[in-house]
Amino acid sequence: MYKKIIVPIEMGTIERGERAFRKAATLLDAGGEIILLNVVQDVPTYIAVDLPAELIDNAIDDGRAKLEQLRLKTGIPAKVEIGRGPPAHGILAAAEAHHADLIIIASHVPDFSNYFIGATADRVVRHAKCSVLVDR
């Protein structure tokens, strides 16, 4: 069905990401590729002054390690990638760079401000140039 699938995973909700990853494996064409993606958001400079300098580097290393553990736990072959910046922008940039034909994104339990699917998922759905599957 799909040749290249991006599965963005937020480290705080890795169990939802695992479900999306497993779903991606069922939708992948033979010879296709899944890219597990975590986007580490930069800290605004006015806050970064009070935080350890290695905070972002540690988050990148932690994200890579957790995605590798997920890949090994499931036994599903995938490429692991870490991006930086606003999550929606990082997801969309990865999808374009890899010429993805599907993004599978998990949606969190929404609050009033983003009632339907969540702020990041909403931006990805609105701006993606490929199909997007929102996993509830």
FENQUI-V767168 format. One record per residue. RES is the residue in three letters. SS is DSSP state (H for helix, E for strand, C for the rest). PSI is psi in degrees with one decimal (999 if undefined). Layout:
res = [RES/RES]
ss = [SS/SS]
psi = [PSI/PSI]
//
This chain:
res = [MET/TYR/LYS/LYS/ILE/ILE/VAL/PRO/ILE/GLU/MET/GLY/THR/ILE/GLU/ARG/GLY/GLU/ARG/ALA/PHE/ARG/LYS/ALA/ALA/THR/LEU/LEU/ASP/ALA/GLY/GLY/GLU/ILE/ILE/LEU/LEU/ASN/VAL/VAL/GLN/ASP/VAL/PRO/THR/TYR/ILE/ALA/VAL/ASP/LEU/PRO/ALA/GLU/LEU/ILE/ASP/ASN/ALA/ILE/ASP/ASP/GLY/ARG/ALA/LYS/LEU/GLU/GLN/LEU/ARG/LEU/LYS/THR/GLY/ILE/PRO/ALA/LYS/VAL/GLU/ILE/GLY/ARG/GLY/PRO/PRO/ALA/HIS/GLY/ILE/LEU/ALA/ALA/ALA/GLU/ALA/HIS/HIS/ALA/ASP/LEU/ILE/ILE/ILE/ALA/SER/HIS/VAL/PRO/ASP/PHE/SER/ASN/TYR/PHE/ILE/GLY/ALA/THR/ALA/ASP/ARG/VAL/VAL/ARG/HIS/ALA/LYS/CYS/SER/VAL/LEU/VAL/ASP/ARG]
ss = [C/E/E/E/E/E/E/E/C/C/H/H/H/H/H/H/H/H/H/H/H/H/H/H/H/H/H/E/E/E/E/E/E/E/E/E/E/E/E/E/C/C/C/C/H/H/H/H/C/C/C/C/C/C/H/H/H/H/H/H/H/H/H/H/H/H/H/H/H/H/H/H/H/H/C/C/C/C/E/E/E/E/E/E/C/C/H/H/H/H/H/H/H/H/H/H/H/C/C/C/C/E/E/E/E/E/C/C/C/C/C/H/H/H/C/C/C/C/H/H/H/H/H/H/H/H/H/C/C/C/E/E/E/E/E/C]
psi = [-51.0/142.2/-32.1/118.2/128.9/128.2/94.6/135.9/125.8/130.7/-27.8/-17.2/51.4/-26.9/-35.5/-38.1/-37.0/-41.6/-42.3/-38.1/-45.2/-38.1/-40.6/-39.8/-32.6/-19.4/-2.8/134.1/155.0/132.6/1.7/-179.5/138.7/134.8/114.4/126.2/133.3/131.8/118.8/120.1/133.1/149.3/132.4/144.8/-32.2/-19.4/-34.7/-26.3/-34.0/3.7/157.1/142.7/-30.9/9.8/-49.5/-44.0/-39.5/-39.4/-38.7/-47.4/-42.6/-43.6/-45.4/-44.5/-43.4/-37.3/-37.6/-41.7/-42.3/-43.7/-44.2/-40.2/-42.7/-25.0/12.5/124.2/135.1/157.4/138.5/131.9/140.6/130.1/171.6/145.0/-163.6/133.2/-50.1/-43.3/-43.0/-39.5/-47.0/-39.3/-40.9/-41.2/-41.7/-43.7/-35.7/0.2/47.1/147.2/0.1/139.9/127.4/114.6/134.1/144.3/139.5/173.1/117.2/153.3/-174.5/-35.8/-23.5/63.9/-38.1/-58.3/-7.0/150.9/-48.6/-48.7/-40.0/-46.0/-40.8/-45.8/-43.1/-29.6/-7.0/144.5/3.2/177.8/148.4/128.5/120.5/117.0/116.9/999]
//
